[in-house]
């Protein structure tokens, strides 16, 4: 994130590890065993789709579904152990950093995967920008603790001066070689992976990254999980590191998308009635793409949301300023107080709709169409959001201010299942 000298506490410390990877001859295809990150899988539809894609799909580890009284995380650990014993997954011969490339049309993203030394936010080395939900952290911690594995890399960003030196130079040399694997997933992305084992190249990457700090783009709950598990294992060792993908956004800018809300128990008619006199509400008799365009136009002028679930869309904008003054907490930067996510949680959810931020009341869904479809299915309300600009996210992260949970979705996200980290091997 910065290119003005060493970051606090020595910067990013990335080390090689012996990656666990699928044996191509044991699976139908590498694409068929991959998955989006656990929190992007739309359950149960997406989960069933992935489970049926291949009997060894990684979703059986990251989102285990116990079909008996057995604990699902214990089931995941047994599945991992069985796949290792059967040679479905195998460890690389020596520790490595991994260069990872994603490509689709004109979009190209490259970065480096390794085990990153963990640090608290106060150290200023890895900066979060969102709050987390304790129940999700507890769930992920139990899964990682039981499997003794980092099953999917977090997505972190840093910003260099943009020159082809250090990590970038190593990446650009590496991609000229034959990859360890290459596969195209059903979303149209081509994925390629290389290993970097040469001590000089590893040192070149490490020396470069020690001059930088990073922002968590995707994986706040897993980073919080890493920190919890490190606290449980205070002796120096593998629990002091976590699996990450580092992307230099000076070379490969990420896309920022919104994460939408599904309010299970609030019908659209009740949601709209409660907004009378507090927000302007306009029905839109248009398809989803045009409705999202209207949302973007309204969001350019202030807080705006798109409600759905009754077969059409409702644009909600122009909140009462006095209402915002009473309901949005003070003592934070103006950039935080004016976020759509802040207004949604402080004003709409807590004050007007009085909905607790708990899984039985709210689901967080990355795909707008999926959110609308599910709202219509359950008779609830989908609240569609407009994405936050990356500069705002970075500004708040540098100031040490976290945004409301699930405020952003950076991408493209790394595919889960291409390389895993077993803590037993470190």
C-alpha positions in Angstrom: 0.0 0.0 0.0 2.8 2.4 0.4 6.0 3.0 -1.5 7.6 5.5 0.8 10.0 3.2 2.7 9.6 0.5 5.3 6.2 -0.2 6.8 5.7 -0.4 10.5 7.2 -3.4 12.3 9.4 -4.4 9.3 6.7 -4.8 6.6 5.4 -8.0 5.1 7.3 -11.2 5.9 6.3 -14.0 3.4 7.8 -17.5 3.6 7.7 -20.5 1.3 5.6 -23.6 2.2 5.0 -27.1 0.9 1.8 -26.6 -1.0 -0.9 -29.3 -1.1 -2.2 -29.7 -4.6 -4.7 -32.1 -6.4 -3.1 -34.9 -8.4 -4.6 -34.3 -11.9 -4.8 -38.0 -12.6 -7.0 -38.6 -9.6 -9.7 -36.0 -10.3 -12.1 -35.4 -13.3 -10.5 -32.0 -13.9 -8.8 -29.3 -11.9 -11.6 -26.9 -12.7 -14.2 -29.4 -11.3 -12.5 -29.6 -7.9 -12.2 -25.8 -7.4 -14.6 -23.5 -5.7 -15.1 -19.8 -5.0 -14.2 -18.7 -1.5 -16.4 -20.2 1.2 -18.4 -17.0 1.7 -19.2 -16.5 -2.0 -20.8 -19.9 -2.4 -24.5 -19.3 -2.5 -26.0 -22.0 -0.3 -27.7 -24.4 -0.8 -27.9 -24.1 -4.6 -24.2 -23.3 -5.2 -23.1 -25.9 -2.6 -25.0 -28.7 -4.3 -23.7 -27.7 -7.7 -20.1 -27.8 -6.5 -20.6 -31.1 -4.6 -22.0 -32.7 -7.8 -19.2 -31.3 -10.0 -16.7 -33.8 -8.7 -16.6 -36.1 -5.6 -13.3 -34.4 -4.6 -14.5 -30.8 -4.9 -12.8 -28.6 -2.3 -16.2 -27.4 -1.1 -16.3 -30.7 1.0 -13.5 -29.2 3.0 -14.3 -25.5 3.2 -18.1 -26.0 3.7 -18.5 -29.5 5.1 -22.0 -30.8 5.4 -22.4 -33.5 8.1 -25.1 -35.9 7.1 -25.0 -37.7 10.5 -24.6 -36.6 14.1 -20.9 -36.2 13.4 -19.4 -32.7 13.7 -18.9 -31.3 10.2 -15.4 -30.0 10.9 -14.3 -33.4 12.1 -15.8 -34.8 8.9 -13.7 -32.3 6.9 -10.5 -33.3 8.8 -11.3 -37.0 8.1 -11.9 -36.2 4.4 -8.6 -34.3 4.1 -6.8 -37.2 5.8 -8.4 -39.7 3.4 -7.6 -37.7 0.3 -4.0 -37.4 1.4 -3.7 -41.1 2.1 -5.3 -41.9 -1.3 -3.1 -39.5 -3.2 -5.9 -37.2 -4.3 -4.0 -34.4 -2.6 -0.2 -34.5 -2.4 2.4 -32.2 -1.0 5.0 -30.6 -3.2 8.6 -31.9 -2.7 10.0 -28.6 -1.3 8.8 -25.3 0.1 7.9 -22.7 -2.5 6.3 -19.4 -3.1 3.6 -19.7 -5.8 3.0 -17.2 -8.6 -0.7 -17.2 -9.5 -2.3 -15.8 -12.6 -6.0 -15.2 -13.4 -7.1 -14.1 -16.9 -10.4 -13.5 -18.6 -10.6 -11.4 -21.7 -8.8 -8.1 -21.0 -8.6 -8.8 -17.3 -5.2 -10.0 -16.1 -4.2 -10.4 -12.5 -1.0 -11.8 -11.1 0.3 -12.2 -7.6 2.3 -14.3 -5.2 1.0 -16.9 -2.7 2.9 -17.7 0.5 2.7 -18.0 4.2 2.6 -14.5 5.7 3.8 -13.7 9.3 0.7 -12.6 11.3 0.5 -9.2 13.0 -2.2 -7.3 14.9 -3.8 -4.3 13.1 -2.1 -1.9 15.5 1.3 -2.9 14.0 0.3 -1.3 10.7 1.6 -4.1 8.5 -1.7 -5.8 7.5 -4.7 -3.4 7.6 -8.3 -4.5 7.8 -11.0 -2.3 6.5 -14.1 -4.2 7.7 -15.5 -5.4 11.0 -16.1 -9.1 11.4 -18.9 -11.3 12.9 -17.8 -13.3 15.9 -19.9 -16.4 15.0 -18.2 -16.7 11.6 -14.7 -16.3 13.1 -15.6 -19.0 15.6 -16.7 -21.3 12.8 -13.7 -20.8 10.7 -11.4 -21.2 13.7 -12.9 -24.5 14.5 -12.5 -25.7 10.9 -8.9 -24.6 10.7 -8.1 -26.0 14.2 -9.6 -29.3 13.4 -8.1 -29.7 9.9 -4.8 -28.1 10.9 -4.8 -26.5 7.5 -5.2 -23.2 5.6 -7.7 -24.4 2.9 -7.9 -21.1 0.9 -5.7 -18.0 0.6 -6.8 -14.6 1.7 -6.6 -11.8 -0.9 -4.3 -9.0 0.3 -3.2 -5.9 -1.7 -0.2 -3.7 -1.6 1.0 -0.9 -3.8 4.5 -0.5 -5.2 5.9 2.2 -7.3 4.7 0.3 -10.4 8.2 -0.6 -11.6 9.2 -4.1 -12.8 11.5 -4.7 -9.8 11.4 -7.0 -6.8 8.3 -9.2 -6.6 7.1 -8.0 -10.0 10.4 -8.9 -11.6 10.2 -12.4 -10.2 6.6 -12.8 -11.3 7.3 -11.7 -14.8 10.3 -14.0 -15.1 8.3 -16.9 -13.7 5.3 -16.7 -16.0 7.7 -17.3 -19.0 8.2 -20.9 -17.6 5.9 -23.8 -17.9 3.2 -23.7 -15.2 2.5 -26.4 -12.6 -1.1 -26.2 -13.6 -3.5 -24.5 -16.0 -7.3 -24.7 -15.9 -10.3 -22.7 -17.0 -13.2 -22.6 -14.5 -16.9 -22.3 -15.5 -16.9 -18.6 -14.9 -14.5 -18.2 -17.8 -11.4 -17.4 -15.8 -8.1 -19.2 -16.8 -5.9 -20.0 -13.8 -2.2 -20.8 -13.9 0.2 -21.6 -11.1 4.0 -21.7 -10.9 6.3 -22.5 -8.0 9.3 -20.3 -7.0 12.0 -22.3 -5.2 15.2 -20.7 -6.2 16.7 -19.2 -3.0 17.8 -16.0 -4.8 14.3 -15.4 -6.3 12.6 -16.1 -2.9 15.0 -13.6 -1.3 14.2 -11.1 -4.0 10.5 -11.3 -3.2 11.0 -11.3 0.5 13.3 -8.3 0.5 10.8 -6.3 -1.7 7.8 -7.2 0.4 9.5 -6.2 3.6 9.2 -2.6 2.4 5.4 -2.7 2.1 2.2 -2.9 4.1 -0.9 -4.6 2.9 -4.7 -4.1 3.1 -7.1 -7.1 3.4 -9.1 -7.1 0.2 -11.0 -10.3 0.9 -10.8 -12.6 4.0 -11.3 -10.4 7.1 -12.9 -13.3 9.0 -10.1 -15.7 8.0 -7.5 -13.2 9.1 -9.2 -12.8 12.4 -9.2 -16.6 12.6 -5.5 -16.7 12.0 -4.9 -14.3 14.8 -7.2 -16.2 17.2 -5.4 -19.5 16.4 -2.0 -17.8 16.8 -3.0 -16.7 20.3 -3.9 -20.4 21.0 -0.4 -21.5 19.9 2.0 -18.9 21.4 5.1 -20.9 20.7 6.8 -19.8 17.5 5.7 -22.2 14.7 3.3 -22.7 11.8 0.4 -21.1 13.5 2.3 -17.8 13.4 1.7 -17.7 9.6 -1.3 -17.7 7.4 -1.9 -18.5 3.7 -2.3 -15.4 1.5 -2.3 -14.1 -2.1 -0.6 -10.7 -2.4 -1.5 -8.5 -5.4 0.3 -5.3 -6.3 -2.5 -3.0 -7.3 -0.1 -0.6 -8.9 0.4 -3.3 -11.5 -3.0 -5.1 -11.3 -5.8 -3.0 -10.0 -8.6 -4.9 -8.4 -12.3 -4.5 -9.1 -14.6 -3.5 -6.2 -18.1 -4.8 -6.0 -20.9 -4.5 -3.5 -22.2 -7.2 -1.2 -25.9 -7.3 -1.0 -28.2 -8.1 2.0 -31.2 -10.5 2.2 -33.6 -9.7 5.0 -35.3 -13.1 5.6 -38.2 -12.0 7.8 -39.0 -8.5 6.4 -41.5 -8.4 3.5 -40.9 -5.6 0.9 -44.3 -4.0 1.7 -43.4 -3.6 5.3 -39.9 -2.4 4.5 -41.2 0.3 2.2 -44.0 1.4 4.6 -41.5 1.9 7.4 -39.5 4.3 5.2 -42.3 6.8 4.6 -41.2 10.3 5.4 -37.6 9.3 6.0 -36.4 8.4 2.5 -37.6 9.0 -1.1 -39.0 5.8 -2.6 -39.6 5.3 -6.3 -40.8 2.1 -8.0 -38.8 1.0 -11.1 -40.6 -1.1 -13.7 -37.3 -2.1 -15.4 -35.0 -5.2 -15.5 -32.2 -5.7 -13.0 -29.4 -4.2 -15.1 -31.3 -0.9 -15.7 -32.3 -0.9 -12.0 -28.7 -1.1 -11.0 -27.9 1.7 -13.4 -30.5 3.8 -11.7 -29.0 2.9 -8.3 -25.5 4.0 -9.6 -26.9 7.4 -10.6 -28.6 8.0 -7.3 -25.6 6.8 -5.4 -23.5 9.5 -7.1 -25.5 12.1 -5.3 -25.8 10.5 -1.8 -27.0 7.4 0.0 -29.1 5.1 -2.1 -30.4 1.5 -2.0 -32.4 -0.8 -4.3 -35.1 -2.9 -2.6 -36.5 -6.0 -4.3 -38.4 -9.2 -3.5 -42.0 -8.4 -4.7 -41.3 -8.8 -8.4 -40.1 -5.2 -9.1 -37.5 -2.8 -7.8 -37.8 0.2 -5.5 -35.1 2.9 -5.5 -34.6 4.3 -2.0 -32.6 7.5 -1.7 -32.4 11.1 -0.3 -32.5 10.2 3.4 -33.7 12.8 5.9 -30.6 14.6 7.1 -31.9 15.1 10.6 -32.6 11.4 10.8 -29.0 10.6 9.8 -27.8 13.1 12.4 -29.6 11.2 15.1 -28.9 7.7 14.0 -25.4 7.6 12.5 -22.7 7.5 15.2 -20.4 10.5 15.5 -16.7 10.5 16.3 -15.7 8.9 13.0 -14.4 10.4 9.7 -17.0 11.9 7.3 -16.0 9.3 4.7 -17.2 6.6 7.2 -20.4 8.4 8.3 -21.6 8.8 4.7 -21.0 5.2 3.6 -24.1 3.4 2.3 -23.2 0.5 4.5 -23.0 2.8 7.6 -26.4 4.3 6.8 -27.9 0.9 6.1 -26.8 -0.6 9.4 -27.2 2.4 11.7 -30.3 4.0 10.2 -32.3 1.4 8.3 -31.5 -1.9 10.1 -31.1 -0.7 13.6 -33.4 2.3 13.8 -36.2 2.0 11.2 -36.5 -1.8 10.6 -35.1 -2.9 14.0 -33.4 -6.0 12.5 -30.6 -7.6 14.4 -27.4 -8.3 12.5 -27.6 -12.0 13.0 -27.6 -14.9 10.4 -31.2 -15.8 11.1 -32.2 -12.3 10.0 -29.7 -11.2 7.4 -27.7 -13.1 4.7 -24.9 -11.5 2.8 -24.9 -12.3 -0.9 -22.4 -11.3 -3.5 -24.6 -11.7 -6.6 -27.4 -9.3 -7.1 -29.6 -11.6 -9.1 -29.2 -14.4 -6.5 -30.2 -11.9 -3.8 -33.3 -10.9 -5.7 -34.3 -14.5 -6.5 -33.9 -15.6 -2.9 -35.9 -12.7 -1.6 -38.8 -13.5 -3.9 -38.5 -17.2 -2.8 -38.7 -16.5 0.9 -40.9 -13.5 0.9 -38.2 -11.3 2.2 -36.4 -8.1 1.1 -33.2 -7.9 -0.9 -31.2 -4.7 -0.3 -28.9 -4.1 -3.3 -25.9 -1.9 -2.7 -23.7 0.2 -4.9 -19.9 -0.5 -4.6 -17.6 1.7 -2.6 -14.6 3.3 -4.4 -11.3 1.7 -3.6 -9.7 5.0 -2.7 -12.3 5.4 0.1 -11.6 1.9 1.4 -7.8 2.6 1.5 -8.3 6.0 3.1 -10.2 4.5 5.9 -7.9 1.5 6.4 -4.9 3.8 6.6 -6.7 5.9 9.2 -7.4 2.7 11.2 -11.1 3.0 10.7 -13.0 -0.2 9.9 -16.1 -0.2 7.7 -19.3 -2.1 8.6 -19.0 -5.8 8.0 -19.4 -7.0 4.4 -19.1 -3.6 2.9 -17.0 -4.5 -0.1 -16.2 -7.4 -2.4 -12.8 -7.1 -4.1 -12.0 -9.3 -7.1 -11.3 -11.3 -9.0 -10.9 -13.6 -6.0 -8.5 -16.5 -6.1 -10.0 -19.9 -6.8 -10.1 -22.2 -3.8 -8.5 -25.6 -4.3 -5.4 -24.8 -6.4 -3.0 -24.8 -3.5 -3.6 -25.6 0.2 -1.3 -25.3 3.2 -1.0 -28.0 5.8 0.4 -26.8 9.1 1.6 -30.3 9.8 4.2 -29.9 7.0 5.7 -26.6 8.2 
